[in-house]
């Protein structure tokens, strides 16, 4: 009987260790995704700002007669594409925050990129 009880205890301890490691891995992965998404978001915000500046510059050139409407339209399209990428990354960031909250067992608390609520 003691052998059976010891085996069950060992199995439960192994299962507990496995679950703890799985949770730790989920949290680490969620923090990694959140922090990398945050870094990419910063870069994408810069890309949107630069696309906006290019559009303003091209519009001025067009108004001065030094550019074509097609070029202005291309700059507008580039800005829209960069803004769309930014919106997509913001959605991914929000999903990453939610995934981290679930991984730490607090789905009502959405942590930031550093993992703090």
C-alpha positions as CSV (number, residue, x, y, z in Angstrom):
1,X,0.0,0.0,0.0
2,X,2.8,2.4,0.8
3,X,4.4,1.7,-2.5
4,X,1.2,2.6,-4.3
5,X,0.8,5.7,-2.3
6,X,4.4,6.7,-2.9
7,X,3.9,6.2,-6.6
8,X,0.8,8.3,-6.7
9,X,2.6,11.0,-4.8
10,X,5.5,10.9,-7.2
11,X,3.0,11.1,-10.1
12,X,1.3,14.1,-8.6
13,X,4.5,15.8,-8.0
14,X,5.7,15.2,-11.5
15,X,2.3,16.5,-12.9
16,X,2.6,19.5,-10.7
17,X,6.1,20.2,-12.0
18,X,5.0,19.7,-15.6
19,X,2.1,22.1,-15.1
20,X,4.3,24.7,-13.4
21,X,6.8,24.6,-16.2
22,X,4.0,24.8,-18.8
23,X,2.6,27.9,-17.1
24,X,6.1,29.5,-16.8
25,X,6.6,28.8,-20.5
26,X,3.3,30.4,-21.4
27,X,4.1,33.5,-19.4
28,X,7.6,33.8,-20.8
29,X,6.3,33.4,-24.3
30,X,3.5,35.9,-23.8
31,X,6.0,38.5,-22.3
32,X,8.3,37.9,-25.3
33,X,5.5,38.4,-27.8
34,X,4.3,41.5,-26.0
35,X,7.7,43.1,-25.8
36,X,8.6,42.4,-29.4
37,X,5.2,43.6,-30.6
38,X,5.8,46.8,-28.5
39,X,9.1,47.3,-30.2
40,X,7.7,46.8,-33.7
41,X,4.8,49.2,-32.8
42,X,7.4,51.9,-32.0
43,X,9.0,51.4,-35.4
44,X,5.7,51.3,-37.2
45,X,4.7,54.6,-35.6
46,X,7.9,56.1,-36.9
47,X,7.1,54.7,-40.4
48,X,3.7,56.3,-40.3
49,X,5.2,59.6,-39.2
50,X,7.7,59.5,-42.0
51,X,5.1,58.6,-44.6
52,X,3.0,61.5,-43.4
53,X,6.0,63.8,-43.8
54,X,6.6,62.5,-47.3
55,X,3.0,63.2,-48.2
56,X,3.2,66.8,-46.8
57,X,6.4,67.4,-48.8
58,X,5.0,65.9,-52.0
59,X,1.8,67.9,-51.6
60,X,3.9,71.1,-51.3
61,X,5.9,70.2,-54.4
62,X,2.7,69.5,-56.3
63,X,1.2,72.9,-55.2
64,X,4.4,74.5,-56.4
65,X,4.1,72.8,-59.8
66,X,7.2,70.6,-59.2
67,X,5.4,67.2,-58.9
68,X,2.6,65.2,-60.4
69,X,-0.7,64.3,-58.9
70,X,0.1,60.6,-59.4
71,X,3.1,61.0,-57.0
72,X,0.9,62.7,-54.4
73,X,-1.6,59.8,-54.7
74,X,1.2,57.3,-54.3
75,X,2.4,59.0,-51.1
76,X,-1.2,59.0,-49.8
77,X,-1.5,55.3,-50.5
78,X,1.8,54.7,-48.7
79,X,0.5,56.6,-45.7
80,X,-2.7,54.5,-45.7
81,X,-0.8,51.3,-45.9
82,X,1.5,52.3,-43.0
83,X,-1.5,53.3,-40.9
84,X,-3.2,49.9,-41.7
85,X,0.0,48.1,-40.6
86,X,-0.1,50.2,-37.4
87,X,-3.7,49.3,-36.7
88,X,-2.9,45.6,-37.2
89,X,0.0,45.8,-34.8
90,X,-2.1,47.6,-32.2
91,X,-4.6,44.8,-32.4
92,X,-1.9,42.2,-32.1
93,X,-0.5,44.1,-29.1
94,X,-3.9,44.1,-27.4
95,X,-4.3,40.4,-28.0
96,X,-0.8,39.8,-26.6
97,X,-1.7,41.7,-23.5
98,X,-4.8,39.6,-23.1
99,X,-2.8,36.4,-23.6
100,X,-0.3,37.4,-21.0
101,X,-3.1,38.2,-18.5
102,X,-4.6,34.8,-19.1
103,X,-1.2,33.2,-18.8
104,X,-0.6,34.8,-15.4
105,X,-4.1,33.8,-14.3
106,X,-5.5,37.3,-14.1
107,X,-7.6,37.8,-17.2
108,X,-9.3,40.9,-15.7
109,X,-5.9,42.7,-15.4
110,X,-4.1,43.6,-18.7
111,X,-0.4,43.9,-18.1
112,X,1.9,46.2,-20.1
113,X,5.0,45.3,-22.2
114,X,7.1,44.8,-19.1
115,X,4.6,42.3,-17.7
116,X,3.3,44.7,-14.9
117,X,-0.4,45.3,-14.5
